[in-house]
Every structure is written in C-alpha cells, then in structure tokens.
C-alpha cells in the first residue's frame, strides 16, 4: 500500500474516517476507538459495538486505499518514456500523499451540499490526478531515484548516416 491506515491516523484523519467510512446503521465509533483500530492496536476493554463499527469502517478505508493504489499504478504504468515498475518500493513521500488524497476523495464521493470549487477534498484529488498525469507524460520527477533521464546540459548528440559531402569529395569541383 502506498498509504496505510496508520498513516491516515498520523495525518489526524481519525474523526473524518470514522464519519465517512462507517457503514450506515452502525454507530460512528469514538475517535479513540477508531484510532486504535486504524493503528492495529489491541481493542481489549473497548465497547464491542464501537470496535465492530471501527473495524467495519477500516474495511471501507482499506478498500479506498487499494483503489487509490490501483489508480496510481495505472498512471505509473503508462509513464513515458519508460513505465515505472509498480508497485513502487520504496514509496516516495509524494506518492503516499497522493494515495491519501485519492482515498479521501473516494470515501467522500457520495456526499452532497458542498461547493466543488472550495472543497479541499476535491481540490486535493484533482491536484493528485494532475500531478499523476505529469508523471505519466514524463514531465514530473518522483525523486532522486527516479529513472527519468536528467535534462541535458551539454552539447547535443547527433546520429544519422555518414556525410555525403566532405572536403575530400568536394575537391573534384575545385576550391
């Protein structure tokens, strides 16, 4: 995974994930319970209904993260001039951010009553897609270990057939 549930918890998205990912007709788990479940910690001593709801929400979050990974891999496979070997390992930090943005968008895609122009979830998603398109087109570098060839700063290289007219072949015409 490019982004893990623990990384989402570290990004202070616990409450948002609990609200967006908990299936209908289940109680929205408390932040503390959701945080414990996202981090894969022991739930002993927690309310059983809260834990069940948090675990159900975790399944939804993991599906969104997997879908985000698939979308990112799709762009990276189409990269020009050379596709990336996917999944990336190690994962550049920017890819983890894009996975988080895309997963959040997928979790919130059915909400209503928000203005698309001012919605940070939509803004972040569109920015991730825009940058992935640049990566796909070979115009954005993912980091120091990126196999994208560096831009040339020296003399241009030429390749082609041998010259037809040289100073030796033109001697017959006089100089």
ROLOGU-697551 format. One record per residue: x, y, z of N, C-alpha, C in turn. Coordinates in steps of 0.02 Angstrom, whole numbers, padded with zeros to 5 digits, always signed. Example, Ala and Ser with C-alpha at 12.3 -4.5 7.8 and 13.67 -1.06 7.14 Angstrom:
+00660-00284+00390+00615-00225+00390+00660-00165+00390;+00642-00112+00354+00684-00053+00357+00645+00002+00394;
***
This chain:
+00042-00059+00000+00000+00000+00000+00044+00062+00000;+00023+00111-00038+00060+00174-00040+00045+00216+00022;-00013+00206+00051-00032+00241+00112-00067+00189+00157;-00050+00189+00220-00079+00140+00266-00130+00173+00312;-00173+00133+00343-00219+00161+00392-00183+00198+00449;-00125+00173+00469-00086+00207+00521-00065+00277+00498;-00044+00282+00435-00025+00348+00408-00085+00395+00406;-00144+00368+00393-00204+00410+00395-00218+00434+00466;-00207+00391+00515-00216+00411+00585-00164+00464+00603;-00103+00454+00581-00050+00504+00594-00066+00571+00562;-00103+00570+00507-00121+00632+00473-00182+00666+00505;-00202+00641+00562-00258+00670+00601-00325+00666+00564;-00336+00609+00531-00398+00599+00494-00445+00549+00528;-00433+00535+00592-00471+00484+00627-00546+00499+00627;-00564+00559+00648-00636+00577+00651-00667+00577+00582;-00632+00605+00533-00658+00607+00465-00670+00536+00438;-00623+00492+00450-00630+00423+00426-00687+00387+00462;-00694+00399+00526-00749+00368+00564-00816+00390+00535;-00822+00454+00519-00885+00480+00493-00898+00458+00421;-00845+00458+00380-00854+00443+00309-00857+00369+00293;-00823+00327+00333-00816+00257+00314-00861+00209+00353;-00890+00232+00408-00933+00187+00447-00996+00171+00407;-01011+00107+00398-01071+00089+00361-01135+00117+00393;-01185+00129+00351-01249+00153+00376-01277+00105+00428;-01314+00132+00473-01349+00096+00527-01301+00068+00580;-01240+00091+00578-01192+00073+00632-01175+00137+00668;-01161+00131+00732-01141+00188+00771-01073+00212+00747;-01064+00278+00742-00999+00305+00723-00953+00297+00783;-00897+00262+00774-00854+00248+00831-00821+00311+00859;-00806+00309+00923-00771+00365+00954-00701+00371+00923;-00674+00431+00925-00609+00444+00895-00555+00397+00923;-00557+00387+00989-00505+00345+01020-00509+00273+00995;-00569+00247+00987-00578+00178+00964-00557+00173+00891;-00577+00222+00850-00558+00222+00779-00482+00225+00772;-00451+00265+00813-00378+00272+00811-00344+00205+00828;-00369+00171+00879-00341+00106+00899-00348+00056+00842;-00405+00054+00810-00417+00006+00756-00375+00023+00695;-00370+00088+00678-00329+00107+00620-00256+00088+00630;-00233+00092+00691-00163+00076+00706-00151+00002+00719;-00205-00038+00719-00199-00110+00729-00180-00128+00800;-00200-00087+00847-00184-00100+00918-00238-00142+00951;-00223-00165+01011-00268-00208+01050-00331-00170+01070;-00389-00200+01057-00453-00168+01072-00485-00195+01136;-00448-00233+01174-00474-00260+01237-00494-00203+01283;-00552-00209+01313-00576-00157+01359-00617-00103+01325;-00623-00105+01258-00663-00056+01222-00733-00083+01212;-00781-00038+01203-00850-00057+01191-00854-00099+01127;-00888-00156+01130-00890-00204+01074-00924-00173+01013;-00978-00135+01022-01012-00104+00965-00967-00052+00931;-00931-00015+00972-00885+00036+00945-00829+00002+00905;-00803-00052+00932-00749-00088+00898-00775-00118+00832;-00834-00147+00834-00863-00177+00773-00873-00123+00719;-00897-00065+00739-00908-00011+00691-00841+00014+00664;-00791+00020+00707-00725+00043+00685-00693-00008+00637;-00701-00072+00651-00674-00124+00607-00710-00124+00540;-00775-00113+00540-00813-00108+00477-00790-00047+00438;-00777+00008+00472-00752+00068+00439-00682+00055+00411;-00641+00019+00447-00574+00003+00424-00575-00036+00358;-00623-00082+00351-00630-00119+00289-00644-00071+00231;-00687-00023+00242-00704+00027+00190-00642+00069+00175;-00605+00090+00226-00545+00130+00216-00493+00091+00177;-00483+00028+00193-00434-00013+00158-00453-00022+00085;-00518-00028+00071-00540-00033+00001-00525+00031-00037;-00537+00089-00005-00522+00153-00037-00447+00160-00049;-00407+00138-00001-00334+00142-00010-00311+00095-00067;-00341+00036-00071-00323-00010-00126-00343+00019-00193;-00402+00050-00197-00423+00082-00259-00378+00140-00278;-00355+00178-00228-00308+00233-00240-00242+00205-00268;-00219+00150-00239-00158+00119-00263-00165+00097-00336;-00222+00068-00352-00234+00046-00421-00234+00103-00470;-00264+00159-00450-00266+00218-00493-00196+00245-00503;-00157+00250-00450-00088+00275-00455-00047+00228-00499;-00052+00163-00487-00014+00115-00528-00033+00120-00602;-00097+00133-00616-00118+00140-00685-00082+00198-00720;-00075+00254-00686-00038+00310-00715+00036+00294-00722;+00064+00262-00671+00136+00248-00672+00154+00197-00726;+00109+00151-00741+00121+00101-00794+00122+00133-00863;+00088+00190-00871+00084+00223-00936+00137+00277-00944;+00183+00281-00898+00233+00334-00899+00275+00332-00962;+00289+00391-00988+00331+00399-01047+00396+00431-01024;+00453+00414-01045+00467+00365-01098+00469+00294-01072;+00479+00284-01006+00481+00216-00979+00432+00210-00922;+00392+00158-00921+00346+00149-00864+00384+00132-00800;+00355+00149-00744+00383+00130-00680+00366+00057-00666;+00411+00021-00633+00393-00045-00608+00348-00034-00546;+00288-00060-00549+00241-00050-00494+00227-00115-00459;+00212-00115-00396+00207-00057-00353+00277-00030-00335;+00278+00035-00321+00341+00068-00304+00366+00043-00236;+00431+00031-00232+00461+00012-00168+00533+00034-00169;+00553+00082-00130+00515+00116-00078+00466+00166-00108;+00418+00185-00068+00366+00231-00090+00389+00303-00078;+00394+00343-00131+00410+00414-00120+00355+00447-00079;+00375+00494-00037+00327+00527+00008+00270+00560-00030;+00285+00587-00088+00233+00621-00127+00180+00571-00150;+00199+00509-00164+00151+00458-00185+00106+00439-00127;+00134+00437-00067+00093+00424-00007+00040+00479+00002;+00060+00541-00010+00013+00597-00005-00041+00591-00058;-00023+00574-00119-00073+00566-00172-00121+00511-00155;-00096+00455-00129-00140+00399-00110-00189+00421-00056;-00165+00460-00008-00210+00486+00045-00263+00531+00015;-00243+00577-00029-00292+00623-00059-00344+00585-00100;-00322+00536-00139-00368+00499-00181-00415+00456-00139;-00388+00424-00087-00430+00383-00043-00482+00426-00008;-00463+00484+00015-00512+00529+00048-00567+00547-00001;-00549+00562-00062-00599+00579-00113-00646+00520-00124;-00619+00461-00130-00661+00402-00141-00708+00390-00082;-00686+00404-00022-00728+00396+00037-00784+00449+00039;-00771+00507+00010-00819+00563+00013-00858+00573-00051;-00850+00530-00100-00878+00543-00166-00954+00549-00167;-00989+00521-00119-01062+00523-00119-01092+00580-00078;-01051+00621-00050-01078+00675-00008-01108+00730-00052;-01151+00768-00022-01184+00822-00059-01184+00884-00015;-01202+00940-00047-01206+01002-00009-01140+01038-00002;-01090+01018-00040-01026+01053-00037-01014+01087-00104;-00978+01141-00102-00960+01178-00162-00895+01149-00189;-00898+01122-00250-00839+01088-00278-00779+01134-00284;-00791+01198-00297-00735+01245-00306-00698+01258-00241;-00731+01251-00185-00699+01267-00121-00688+01206-00077;-00705+01148-00101-00699+01086-00061-00626+01062-00062;-00593+01059-00004-00523+01038-00003-00512+00965-00024;-00561+00922-00013-00554+00852-00033-00553+00847-00109;-00597+00883-00142-00599+00883-00215-00536+00917-00243;-00516+00972-00213-00456+01008-00235-00395+00963-00232;-00386+00928-00176-00329+00884-00167-00330+00827-00218;-00390+00798-00228-00396+00743-00276-00377+00766-00347;-00403+00823-00367-00387+00848-00434-00313+00864-00441;-00283+00889-00388-00211+00903-00390-00171+00838-00396;-00191+00786-00360-00157+00722-00366-00162+00694-00437;-00221+00699-00466-00230+00674-00534-00189+00715-00583;-00187+00781-00575-00148+00824-00619-00074+00806-00616;-00048+00794-00555+00022+00777-00548+00036+00706-00574;-00011+00660-00565-00002+00594-00594-00001+00596-00670;-00041+00640-00699-00039+00649-00772+00029+00675-00794;+00058+00721-00756+00125+00746-00772+00177+00690-00766;+00171+00648-00715+00216+00591-00709+00208+00545-00768;+00146+00531-00785+00131+00487-00842+00164+00513-00907;+00163+00579-00915+00190+00610-00976+00265+00622-00972;+00297+00601-00916+00369+00609-00909+00389+00680-00894;+00345+00721-00866+00359+00791-00852+00367+00806-00778;+00360+00755-00735+00366+00765-00663+00407+00707-00635;+00457+00724-00596+00504+00675-00569+00482+00657-00499;+00483+00592-00482+00462+00570-00416+00516+00572-00363;+00576+00588-00381+00629+00593-00331+00697+00576-00358;+00744+00569-00312+00813+00559-00331+00826+00492-00366;+00788+00441-00349+00798+00376-00380+00754+00366-00441;+00724+00419-00465+00680+00415-00523+00721+00398-00585;+00700+00347-00623+00738+00329-00683+00729+00378-00741;+00691+00431-00733+00682+00480-00786+00749+00511-00803;+00771+00510-00865+00837+00537-00881+00840+00612-00866;+00897+00635-00838+00902+00707-00823+00904+00747-00888;+00883+00809-00882+00886+00852-00941+00958+00864-00959;+00971+00869-01024+01039+00877-01050+01062+00949-01039;+01124+00956-01017+01152+01022-01008+01213+01032-01052;+01232+00981-01090+01292+00985-01132+01275+00993-01205;+01323+00974-01246+01314+00979-01319+01262+00928-01342;+01225+00945-01393+01176+00897-01418+01212+00839-01452;+01182+00781-01449+01209+00722-01482+01170+00711-01547;+01207+00694-01600+01175+00682-01665+01189+00611-01687;+01142+00582-01720+01153+00517-01750+01120+00518-01818;+01151+00485-01865+01124+00482-01932+01174+00449-01979;+01160+00450-02043+01206+00418-02091+01270+00460-02099;+01320+00429-02129+01383+00463-02143+01370+00523-02190;+01414+00573-02184+01407+00632-02228+01421+00612-02300;+01383+00640-02345+01393+00627-02416+01445+00674-02444;+01441+00737-02424+01488+00787-02449+01537+00805-02394;+01600+00792-02408+01654+00811-02362+01703+00854-02400;+01753+00880-02369+01804+00920-02404+01841+00877-02456;+01850+00813-02442+01883+00770-02490+01840+00757-02552;+01775+00745-02544+01732+00731-02602+01718+00793-02642;+01725+00852-02614+01712+00914-02650+01773+00940-02686;+01832+00909-02678+01894+00931-02712+01888+00927-02787;+01849+00879-02811+01843+00871-02884+01808+00930-02916;+01771+00969-02877+01736+01027-02904+01778+01090-02900;+01837+01083-02872+01882+01140-02866+01868+01180-02804;+01920+01211-02780+01913+01251-02721+01936+01321-02730;
***
